[in-house]
Amino acid sequence: MPAKNPAKTKRAREALGKSDVLQKGQLAAWFSAVQQLQNPVISACLQVMLLTGARPGEVLSLRWDDTNTQWKGINIRDKVEGEREIPLTPYVWHLLAPLPRRNEWVFSSPTSATGCLTEPNTPHTRACRTVGLDGLTLHGLRRSFKSLTEWLEVPVGVVAQIQGHKPSATAEKHYTVRPLELLALHHEKIEAWILEQAGITFNASMQPGKLRVVAG
């Protein structure tokens, strides 16, 4: 007997037409499904996973102290480098600001033993299924961020730094650690483009916590 279900392998998913990455044309359906989830904490968490390209565990472990609203940064507890700082982009901040501050966790849960949201695989799978996106995992949202940046003229090293990957020697002759402000120029461009493809009209000048989006 095989140790793993052969029907659930990457090769099998691809053969069945299921992909663990969001295509540009699928963004509107995905955002619509995720935004309709009844739990706003889970809804925000999933959107942040896609828009930051961070590992699921890195997003779930975010604390309020990790967010710097003055300098618009998020401190990510990186399993590879230890820590890295990424931009607190406008839409992400508008997602985070209205969340309940029950404890130190950004994505808190009153029913969890730790007070922190555990991996929201089930609600994400359920949401994806309603719009025909079977097979998309939480880690697939991280892959999607990288894949979607290919549509934009974003330096490979910028994407790597945001995601916590060192660029390969062939991608950049020298590994450059870019300051937060420079990363933000690119990251905000990526965020705005993804929202545009999703049909979301977002007013970045609005006060955080009073998010109003229009999906068209």
Buried (B, 14 or more C-beta within 10 A) or exposed (E): EEEEEEEEEEEEBEEEEBBBBBEBEBBBBBBBBBBEBEEEBBBBBBBBBBBBBBBBEBBBBBBEEBBEEEEBBBBBBBEEEEEBBBBBBBBBBBBBBEBEEEBEBBBBBEEEEEEBBEEBEEBBBEBBEEBEBEBBBBEBBBBBBBBBBEEEEBBBBBBBBBBBBEBEEEBBEEEEEBEBEEBBEBBBBBBBBBBEBBBBEBEBEEEBEEBEBEEE
